[in-house]
């Protein structure tokens, strides 16, 4: 009798976990769709000094101003990535000119890379944690706090309210379990990552 109860309890627990994990992995697929539709922008300051943090924002403003038309005209994430790759020297030069005007001799390295972002909120939009393609600017030693936004859809330089990827983000944000699911998915990702490297 006791064995049967234990077996039934184990079966119920297994069924419960299967239902939860199926939902989470479905949610993870939705998150992956968002990741594959978004191109991020990431700037690392030289240091955390007040001057370097202020210069980081000057670089941000200059680059966003000078690349506004370039990225606003992109019709897909892939096109935005290609435009960024083709214009890396121009982006570096723009950033360094902003630094020179601010009295800094720091160099800037611009690259298009894949990098991990934690779950982030931009205004009223939340983007899931994970690896994204990003335009990354590293100022000087790159040892300071960062600044980030979304280049495609162009949330940095103006809303792309009719873009399909933004609609996906909005649809995810309307789900009541959104934040809880993000936490659970991030926990599972960290667990699997630990097992892979452990």
Steps between C-alpha positions, in 0.01 A plus 500: 500500500781744595691410182194574289458842662864585440474385140184708444662805662809459278282466190301813590818694566648382169184598313494841668866565410441386141213747459703787653810425291298468179356845563840645580663355190215635288558838659874465433424443129299825499792677668738363238277645228540842663879456531520415130307818410698755703837670447641656818733796558747483788759757615766433763651807665874527561444508877241591763640848557248782458692628198508163324132434570410844360719435193324167444172690469658751260614207285151351518338825387745554214474145367120492522474839331739413215361149436129583541421485127730205445315274744152651461505382138575137589207268437633198690742406774730347236505823303575701816792266581640534149471879509681504834780275369549713190514821705722399794782742402248787472346408838844489666596833345171659614553374855862615513412846368249537784773399746752747352248783539466398865878506550558124502765315300336159559467270202173325414466147370177427313395144419198295411494210741282248680470570870290396797249746647298446814127570492472874440216748491504783249217740581197274520661221293681206656754296307581144608845400618722325251758542228431781254681649204625843605691803380754540778713806567785468746643832613863487614547213749128421507502459879203725582126450524321445173208654318274307266196532278346339191620599152248279321214549528629856549392560858812714558427750228122489471217256537440239233149436623397303195799264498427130536772447760367783717152346480650172623659679795171672580309171474739334744466791740122458506538150644432503878758227566767691306726605788466170684574309181808713432629419848438129451651492152808690619536257792481202261750662260744558785449141622566352154798733450643387836453134408666555162809662653497318832 
